[in-house]
């Protein structure tokens, strides 16, 4: 069976590639408890989409089907662009799968990400609620800066051994090619024992003493992938190890 991977933009850069975006309207109700921030996101979704909220903006990336439509989303305050206290996600209404992928944190530029999959024909209504403590959090009109990391360029190609576990299936990995440009865009390509090619794309979140940490997301056949990848890189730019955990997909590779 031929296996292919299509990776969408990384979490921190998600709004730039969104298919639909709109500013969430101010909430007119006054029943939210004092000191609480609240966003009620209501959408009509056809098939599969990724929804992100940052500040008072909503961005929708369509994976399958038609673009999602707003169905009365509202916030009493923008999602803070600093550390959030008392954050809570509630699924209020859904016709199919709706799950929180990542809470807003400093590492993802305070962007919330939700995955929705609706297998029933036509549009389905989805409603999720975000709440947080207003005290200790704030919001500025200027967009928050990207996560800080040392810009590093990596150009590597070499033999190795590893395994990509896709659900219950193990896929042996051989040669790996890693390309990271100065802006942090990353591509990792594995040659497999079955002469297939497994390609992953994403963006570097940050550098650490022994390597690079990147964010990846996409689709492996019917399996939705989202997770972090760590590349162990020495001072000469040689990639020693690669590991990734993305739900039902797990990658482990070590160079020879």
URFEN-V73740 format. One record per residue. RES is the residue in one letter. SS is DSSP state (H for helix, E for strand, - for the rest). NEAR is the number of other C-alpha atoms within 12 Angstrom. D_CENTER is the distance of its C-alpha to the mean C-alpha in Angstrom with 2 decimals. Layout:
RES,SS,NEAR,D_CENTER / RES,SS,NEAR,D_CENTER
//
This chain:
X,-,9,27.00 / X,-,13,25.00 / X,-,25,21.38 / X,-,22,18.93 / X,E,29,15.27 / X,E,26,13.59 / X,E,31,10.28 / X,-,34,8.56 / X,-,32,7.64 / X,-,39,5.48 / X,H,46,3.71 / X,H,40,7.37 / X,H,34,8.85 / X,H,36,7.33 / X,H,31,10.67 / X,H,18,12.77 / X,H,21,12.11 / X,-,28,12.20 / X,-,26,15.10 / X,E,28,16.35 / X,E,26,16.50 / X,E,27,19.12 / X,E,22,20.39 / X,-,30,20.69 / X,E,24,24.42 / X,E,22,26.21 / X,-,21,27.23 / X,-,16,30.95 / X,-,14,31.45 / X,-,13,32.85 / X,-,12,32.28 / X,-,22,29.34 / X,-,14,30.71 / X,-,14,31.77 / X,-,18,29.41 / X,E,28,26.30 / X,E,37,23.48 / X,E,38,22.30 / X,E,40,20.14 / X,E,38,20.83 / X,E,45,18.39 / X,E,29,20.34 / X,E,36,19.35 / X,E,32,20.96 / X,E,41,18.61 / X,-,32,19.92 / X,-,30,18.23 / X,E,36,14.42 / X,E,40,11.84 / X,E,48,8.50 / X,E,46,9.79 / X,E,46,8.92 / X,E,48,11.92 / X,E,44,13.08 / X,-,37,16.79 / X,-,35,18.62 / X,E,33,16.49 / X,E,39,14.46 / X,E,36,12.37 / X,E,39,12.10 / X,E,39,10.84 / X,E,31,13.33 / X,E,32,12.89 / X,E,23,16.48 / X,-,25,19.34 / X,-,22,20.14 / X,-,26,18.07 / X,-,37,17.69 / X,E,30,20.52 / X,E,29,21.02 / X,-,21,23.48 / X,-,23,24.48 / X,-,31,21.51 / X,E,32,22.97 / X,E,35,22.51 / X,-,32,25.35 / X,-,32,23.52 / X,-,37,20.38 / X,-,46,17.52 / X,-,44,18.72 / X,-,33,17.54 / X,-,29,18.88 / X,-,26,18.70 / X,-,30,18.75 / X,-,23,21.37 / X,-,21,21.86 / X,-,28,18.46 / X,E,24,18.41 / X,E,26,16.47 / X,E,22,18.93 / X,E,25,18.73 / X,E,19,21.96 / X,E,21,22.36 / X,-,27,20.83 / X,-,24,22.40 / X,-,26,19.87 / X,E,25,16.72 / X,E,31,14.58 / X,E,28,12.43 / X,E,25,10.47 / X,E,27,7.08 / X,E,30,7.24 / X,-,31,10.34 / X,-,34,11.09 / X,-,26,12.24 / X,-,24,13.89 / X,-,29,11.41 / X,-,36,8.58 / X,-,34,11.58 / X,-,37,12.08 / X,-,40,9.40 / X,E,44,9.07 / X,E,37,6.60 / X,E,37,8.78 / X,E,34,9.28 / X,E,40,12.89 / X,E,33,15.21 / X,-,30,18.85 / X,-,20,21.26 / X,-,17,24.33 / X,-,16,25.77 / X,-,18,25.47 / X,-,27,23.43 / X,E,30,22.68 / X,E,31,22.40 / X,E,38,19.46 / X,E,33,19.83 / X,E,35,17.84 / X,E,31,19.15 / X,E,39,17.83 / X,E,33,20.56 / X,E,34,21.15 / X,E,26,24.20 / X,-,27,25.33 / X,-,18,27.39 / X,-,18,25.86 / X,-,24,23.01 / X,-,23,23.38 / X,-,23,22.11 / X,-,17,23.26 / X,-,14,23.37 / X,-,11,22.28 / X,-,19,18.52 / X,-,25,17.51 / X,-,17,17.55 / X,-,24,14.77 / X,-,25,14.39 / X,-,20,17.65 / X,-,22,18.08 / X,-,20,21.02 / X,-,22,20.55 / X,-,27,21.39 / X,-,26,22.33 / X,E,31,22.45 / X,E,22,24.33 / X,E,29,25.01 / X,E,24,26.36 / X,E,25,28.11 / X,-,25,29.11 / X,E,25,27.82 / X,E,25,27.23 / X,E,29,24.38 / X,E,29,22.88 / X,E,35,19.76 / X,E,27,19.96 / X,E,29,18.65 / X,-,20,19.59 / X,-,11,23.27 / X,E,15,23.78 / X,E,20,24.10 / X,E,30,23.78 / X,E,28,25.75 / X,E,32,24.36 / X,E,29,26.82 / X,E,33,26.37 / X,E,38,23.19 / X,E,34,22.54 / X,E,36,20.20 / X,E,31,19.98 / X,E,34,18.42 / X,-,21,19.84 / X,-,16,20.92 / X,-,21,18.12 / X,-,31,15.53 / X,E,30,14.34 / X,E,37,14.48 / X,E,35,15.77 / X,E,40,16.92 / X,E,33,19.46 / X,E,41,21.40 / X,E,31,24.80 / X,E,28,25.56 / X,-,20,28.96 / X,-,16,29.13 / X,-,16,28.75 / X,-,20,25.42 / X,E,25,22.63 / X,E,35,19.10 / X,E,32,16.84 / X,E,44,13.36 / X,E,36,11.88 / X,E,40,9.47 / X,E,41,10.36 / X,E,43,12.32 / X,E,36,11.47 / X,E,31,15.07 / X,E,26,18.24 / X,E,21,20.27 / X,-,15,23.89 / X,-,20,23.40 / X,E,32,20.39 / X,E,40,16.93 / X,E,36,13.57 / X,E,41,10.58 / X,E,40,6.80 / X,E,40,6.60 / X,E,40,5.61 / X,E,35,8.69 / X,E,31,11.97 / X,E,28,14.87 / X,-,19,17.77 / X,-,19,17.34 / X,E,24,14.69 / X,E,30,11.02 / X,E,36,9.08 / X,E,37,5.97 / X,E,31,7.28 / X,E,35,9.01 / X,E,37,11.96 / X,E,37,15.17 / X,E,41,17.92 / X,E,30,21.36 / X,E,28,23.31 / X,-,18,26.94 / X,-,15,28.79 / X,-,15,29.82 / X,-,23,26.34 / X,-,28,26.81 / X,E,35,23.81 / X,E,32,25.14 / X,E,34,22.35 / X,E,38,18.85 / X,E,32,16.90 / X,E,34,13.56 / X,E,24,12.68 / X,E,29,10.34 / X,-,22,12.29 / X,-,23,15.11 / X,E,34,14.58 / X,E,30,16.05 / X,E,38,17.26 / X,E,31,20.17 / X,E,36,22.19 / X,E,28,25.05 / X,E,28,27.13 / X,-,16,30.87
//
